[in-house]
Amino acid sequence: MEKYLYLEKTTLKILVLGNILWISGLLLLLFLNVTFGPAFVLIWIALIIGGFVLLSKDGIELDLKNNQYRSVFSILGLNIGDWKNFPEIEYISISRSKVSTKVGGIGMSSTASARISEKVILINLFSENRKPVKLYYTKDENVALEICEKLKSKYKVEIINKL
């Protein structure tokens, strides 16, 4: 079987906190809600959702047998994502890049905003028309190199390493 799943690592601290949040929220919702009535239902549900958000992971799943890949959002072992077909790959590029996200400043009257950026390792697939297809980005160099080696051995293409 030629299926590979790569998920971002989560620290032990985040795992413990996420489990404490969703379990305590569920217990409070089931048992303490009877005493207080529906006044705190939204708080208990927020605890459960917050715990699940902390436990969620992003990643990529490769199905080299069927020539497909998907970006994965994984929560409690359930992998969610749409499958895409690999393009005709001419070569693979791996390089360092910056990913930035704008936070705030959504409304017309909002003036507060910030841009958060982080350094990542980007894997691009290039086809015959030289148009890049962003496959995946990660913070772990070893994971990026492992993904590239799997693709190289399957599709017999060259890896251009710009690390």
C-alpha positions as CSV (number, residue, x, y, z in Angstrom):
1,M,0.0,0.0,0.0
2,E,1.4,3.4,-1.0
3,K,-0.5,5.7,1.3
4,Y,1.4,8.1,3.6
5,L,0.0,10.5,6.2
6,Y,2.1,13.4,7.6
7,L,0.6,15.4,10.5
8,E,2.1,18.3,12.3
9,K,3.5,17.4,15.7
10,T,1.7,18.6,18.9
11,T,3.4,19.2,22.2
12,L,2.5,17.2,25.3
13,K,1.3,20.4,27.0
14,I,-1.2,21.2,24.2
15,L,-2.4,17.6,24.2
16,V,-3.1,17.6,27.9
17,L,-4.7,21.1,27.9
18,G,-7.0,20.1,24.9
19,N,-8.1,16.9,26.5
20,I,-8.8,18.6,29.8
21,L,-10.9,21.3,28.1
22,W,-13.1,19.0,26.0
23,I,-13.6,16.4,28.7
24,S,-14.4,19.0,31.4
25,G,-16.7,20.8,29.1
26,L,-18.6,17.5,28.3
27,L,-18.8,16.5,32.0
28,L,-20.0,20.0,33.0
29,L,-22.6,19.9,30.1
30,L,-23.9,16.5,31.1
31,F,-23.9,16.7,34.9
32,L,-23.7,20.3,36.2
33,N,-26.1,21.7,33.6
34,V,-28.9,19.9,35.4
35,T,-28.2,22.0,38.5
36,F,-27.8,25.4,36.9
37,G,-30.2,25.0,34.0
38,P,-29.4,26.2,30.5
39,A,-27.6,29.4,31.7
40,F,-24.1,28.0,31.1
41,V,-24.7,25.7,28.1
42,L,-22.8,28.0,25.7
43,I,-19.8,28.1,28.1
44,W,-19.6,24.3,28.3
45,I,-20.0,24.0,24.5
46,A,-17.2,26.6,24.1
47,L,-14.9,24.5,26.4
48,I,-15.6,21.4,24.2
49,I,-14.9,23.3,21.0
50,G,-11.8,24.9,22.4
51,G,-10.4,21.5,23.4
52,F,-11.1,20.1,19.9
53,V,-9.4,23.1,18.3
54,L,-6.3,22.5,20.4
55,L,-6.2,18.8,19.5
56,S,-6.7,19.4,15.7
57,K,-3.7,19.0,13.4
58,D,-2.9,20.0,9.8
59,G,-1.1,17.7,7.4
60,I,-1.0,16.0,4.1
61,E,-2.0,12.5,2.9
62,L,-0.4,11.0,-0.2
63,D,-2.0,8.1,-2.1
64,L,0.7,7.2,-4.6
65,K,-1.1,4.2,-5.9
66,N,-4.0,6.3,-7.2
67,N,-1.8,9.4,-7.9
68,Q,-3.7,11.6,-5.5
69,Y,-3.0,13.8,-2.5
70,R,-5.0,15.9,-0.1
71,S,-4.4,18.6,2.6
72,V,-5.7,17.1,5.8
73,F,-7.4,18.6,8.8
74,S,-7.3,15.9,11.5
75,I,-9.2,15.9,14.7
76,L,-9.3,12.9,17.0
77,G,-8.1,10.6,14.2
78,L,-10.7,11.7,11.7
79,N,-8.9,13.1,8.6
80,I,-10.9,15.6,6.5
81,G,-9.9,16.9,3.1
82,D,-10.6,16.7,-0.6
83,W,-8.5,14.5,-2.9
84,K,-6.7,16.1,-5.8
85,N,-4.9,14.4,-8.6
86,F,-1.1,14.9,-9.1
87,P,-0.2,16.9,-12.1
88,E,2.3,15.6,-14.7
89,I,5.4,16.4,-12.6
90,E,8.6,17.5,-14.3
91,Y,10.5,18.4,-11.1
92,I,10.0,19.1,-7.4
93,S,11.2,22.2,-5.7
94,I,11.8,22.5,-1.9
95,S,12.7,25.9,-0.5
96,R,12.4,28.1,2.5
97,S,9.6,30.7,2.5
98,K,7.5,33.0,4.7
99,V,3.8,32.6,5.3
100,S,2.0,35.6,6.7
101,T,-1.5,36.0,8.0
102,K,-3.4,39.2,8.6
103,V,-5.3,39.4,11.8
104,G,-8.0,42.0,12.4
105,G,-9.1,44.9,10.3
106,I,-12.1,43.2,8.9
107,G,-14.8,45.8,9.3
108,M,-15.0,49.3,7.8
109,S,-14.5,51.0,11.1
110,S,-11.8,48.7,12.4
111,T,-8.3,50.1,12.4
112,A,-6.5,47.5,14.5
113,S,-4.8,44.8,12.5
114,A,-1.6,42.9,12.6
115,R,0.4,40.7,10.3
116,I,1.8,37.4,11.7
117,S,4.5,35.7,9.7
118,E,6.5,32.5,10.2
119,K,9.3,30.7,8.3
120,V,8.3,27.5,6.6
121,I,9.6,24.9,4.1
122,L,7.6,24.9,0.9
123,I,7.2,22.0,-1.5
124,N,6.2,22.9,-5.0
125,L,5.5,20.6,-7.9
126,F,6.3,21.9,-11.4
127,S,4.7,20.5,-14.5
128,E,5.5,21.0,-18.2
129,N,4.2,24.5,-18.3
130,R,6.5,25.6,-15.4
131,K,3.5,26.6,-13.3
132,P,4.0,25.7,-9.6
133,V,1.5,23.7,-7.7
134,K,1.9,24.2,-3.9
135,L,1.8,20.7,-2.5
136,Y,2.6,21.4,1.2
137,Y,4.4,23.6,3.7
138,T,5.8,22.5,7.0
139,K,8.2,23.7,9.7
140,D,10.0,20.4,9.9
141,E,12.8,20.0,7.3
142,N,13.0,16.2,7.7
143,V,9.3,15.8,6.9
144,A,9.6,17.9,3.8
145,L,12.6,15.9,2.6
146,E,10.8,12.6,3.3
147,I,7.8,13.7,1.2
148,C,10.1,14.8,-1.6
149,E,11.9,11.5,-1.6
150,K,8.7,9.5,-1.7
151,L,7.5,11.5,-4.7
152,K,11.0,11.2,-6.4
153,S,11.0,7.5,-6.1
154,K,7.4,7.1,-7.4
155,Y,7.5,9.6,-10.3
156,K,11.3,9.4,-11.2
157,V,11.7,13.2,-11.1
158,E,14.5,15.5,-10.0
159,I,14.4,17.4,-6.7
160,I,15.7,21.0,-6.7
161,N,16.7,21.6,-3.1
162,K,17.0,25.4,-2.2
163,L,17.3,24.9,1.5
